[in-house]
Amino acid sequence: MNVDARNAISGDASLHRPVVLNQLGAELDTVLGAHWSQPVVVPGYDEDRVWEIPKGVDVLLTRPGPRWKAAPRIRPPEWPNDLRWIQVASAGIDFYPDWFVAADGPKVSCGRGITANPIAEYVFAAILEHEKRLRRLAIHTPEEYAQSATGTLEGKTIGLFGFGAIGKAVAARASAFGMEVLAVRRTSSSGTQDGVRFLSRLEELAAGSDHLLLAAPFTPETRHILDARILSVAKPGLHIVNVARGGLIDQEALLAALDGSTIAGATLDVTDPEPLPEGHPLYRHPKVLITPHISWSGTRNAQRLTDRIIANLDAYVRGLPLSDVVDPLTRY
């Protein structure tokens, strides 16, 4: 697209009117049209080349998807044109090319925390499924009637690898269940705060937890961070829940550990790749439950994203700091 979007600007030239390319759906166009800054919403874009931004556009609203995965590895010569701010719907930015977030590029703000509550609910659905085994213990005839002991959450320990919005939402619910909460976070710390005991290493977390949640960003430093070494020191009976990215786990090491007696199970909402190829051994492993990356799903997500966009648009027009800006160095 080589249209100069600034040609669409009309009215008071002294008014700062953002020029927005919206790739998040037509429903948002109506919301943008009602904003007090009277943004110019550029009509249409090439859905197969989402990175081609018309000259004059200073705001891009976008989401992850296969088109961004297909973007050139080398930054296109015209990128970013006049872009000054990008709002993405996702919390992570690993779906986008490396040049998408750069110190010399437009600011990128993300959807951090928007889906934290439904993800926390998914985590406890997974934990309760593991402990209570309702489907496996269900009976269908009188002859099957037999009582069997089930697990409990009270008195168990949950370990949180990552203590952002998801970790905090899980910790709040864990306390209500009477669980002890351990956590490892990016900023090295120890001690107890608001009922959460912070540890310094993932090894300690795996060794002390009954349920281990992976909720950390996927970066070169966290790739395969749950490996054979960590799994070898895990607490017997450990149940692993991954709602972050499949690449956090060395899946070959996980399979080997699942065949042993220490790891009791794994609930994987994400895998590497996604989906796993047909016939992958994780599909049929009796200790594994795989779901198709649905933990984020919730009825209030769209409204929360809209609220985030409007709040950041308010700040952008006024020249104030944006919320949830991605650090180009850490990439989260």
Buried (B, 14 or more C-beta within 10 A) or exposed (E): BEBEBBEBBEEEEEEEBBBBBBBBEEEBBEBBEEBEBBBBBBEEBEEEBBBBBBBBBBBBBBBBBEBBEEBEEEBBEEBBBBBBBBBBBBBBBBBBBEBBBEEEBBBBBBBBBBBBBBBBBBBBBBBBBBBBBEEEEEEEEEEEEEEEEEBEBEEBBBBBBBBBBBBBBBBBBBBEBEBBBBBBBBEEEEEEEEEBBBBEEBBBBBBBBBBBBBBBBBBEEBBBBBBEEBBBEBBEBBBBBBBBBBBBBBBEBBBBBBEEEBBBBBBBBBBBEEEBEEEBEBEEBEBBBBBEBEBBEBEEBBEBBBEBBBEBBBBBBEEEEBEBBBEBEEBB
